[in-house]
């Protein structure tokens, strides 16, 4: 991976951090779901930058980054849990659980450690 892709990925991950931080606050479930979706979108952008520009999304994108190997097994698993939380958040009646609200933070911690 080149430096431009790495910087682009880090910038996209930084854009996810405010939405992830808002997940700690007591807010209406619709706002929490919107923050989950916003943060996943930014993390997906970061993953696309790591992979080198692709139209993949969700699980296929995580799998591609893992196969390259741009992600560790632990990072890929944390991202898969985060993606599942995002998928549930798209249901208008879904109220994000504490584990759904923790998934983005755990994924970012894993990505930061790598």
C-alpha positions in Angstrom: 0.0 0.0 0.0 1.3 3.5 -0.8 1.5 6.5 1.5 -1.3 8.3 -0.3 -3.7 5.4 0.4 -2.5 5.1 4.0 -3.0 8.9 4.6 -6.4 8.7 2.9 -7.5 5.8 5.0 -6.4 7.5 8.2 -8.2 10.7 7.2 -11.4 8.7 6.6 -11.0 6.9 9.9 -10.6 10.3 11.6 -13.9 11.4 10.1 -15.6 8.5 11.8 -14.4 9.4 15.3 -16.9 12.2 16.1 -19.9 9.9 15.3 -18.3 7.1 17.3 -17.8 9.4 20.2 -21.5 10.4 20.2 -22.5 6.8 20.7 -21.4 7.1 24.3 -24.1 9.7 25.0 -27.7 9.0 26.0 -29.7 10.0 23.0 -32.7 8.9 21.0 -32.3 5.5 19.4 -32.7 7.0 15.9 -29.8 9.4 16.5 -27.7 6.5 17.7 -28.6 4.5 14.7 -27.7 7.4 12.4 -24.3 7.7 14.2 -23.7 4.0 13.6 -24.4 4.3 9.9 -22.3 7.5 9.6 -19.4 5.9 11.3 -19.6 2.7 9.3 -19.7 4.7 6.1 -16.5 6.5 7.0 -14.8 3.3 8.0 -15.8 1.7 4.7 -14.2 4.7 2.9 -11.0 4.0 4.9 -11.1 0.4 4.0 -11.5 1.2 0.3 -8.5 3.5 0.5 -6.5 0.7 2.1 -7.5 -1.7 -0.7 -6.7 0.8 -3.4 -10.1 1.9 -4.6 -12.8 -0.6 -5.0 -16.6 -0.7 -5.3 -16.8 -3.5 -2.7 -18.6 -2.9 0.5 -19.5 -4.6 3.8 -18.3 -8.2 4.3 -16.7 -8.5 0.8 -14.6 -5.4 1.5 -13.5 -6.7 4.8 -12.6 -10.1 3.2 -10.6 -8.4 0.5 -8.6 -6.3 2.9 -8.0 -9.4 5.0 -6.8 -11.4 2.0 -4.3 -8.8 0.9 -3.3 -9.0 4.1 -4.0 -5.4 5.2 -6.0 -6.4 8.3 -5.2 -8.9 11.0 -7.7 -11.6 12.0 -8.7 -9.6 15.1 -9.2 -6.4 13.1 -11.3 -8.2 10.5 -13.5 -9.7 13.2 -14.0 -6.4 14.9 -15.0 -4.8 11.6 -17.4 -7.7 10.9 -19.1 -7.1 14.3 -19.2 -3.3 13.5 -20.7 -4.0 10.0 -23.4 -6.3 11.6 -24.3 -3.4 13.9 -24.6 -1.1 11.0 -26.8 -3.5 9.1 -29.2 -3.7 12.1 -29.2 0.1 12.4 -30.8 0.3 9.0 -34.1 -1.1 10.4 -36.1 2.0 11.3 -37.5 0.4 14.5 -34.2 -1.0 15.7 -32.8 0.4 19.0 -29.0 -0.1 19.1 -27.9 -2.3 22.0 -24.9 -1.4 24.2 -22.8 -4.0 22.2 -23.9 -2.3 19.0 -22.8 1.0 20.4 -19.4 -0.5 21.5 -18.7 -2.2 18.2 -17.4 0.9 16.3 -15.2 1.9 19.2 -13.7 -1.6 19.5 -13.1 -1.8 15.7 -11.4 1.6 15.7 -9.2 0.5 18.7 -8.2 -2.6 16.8 -7.4 -0.6 13.7 -5.4 2.0 15.7 -3.4 -0.8 17.3 -2.4 -2.2 13.8 
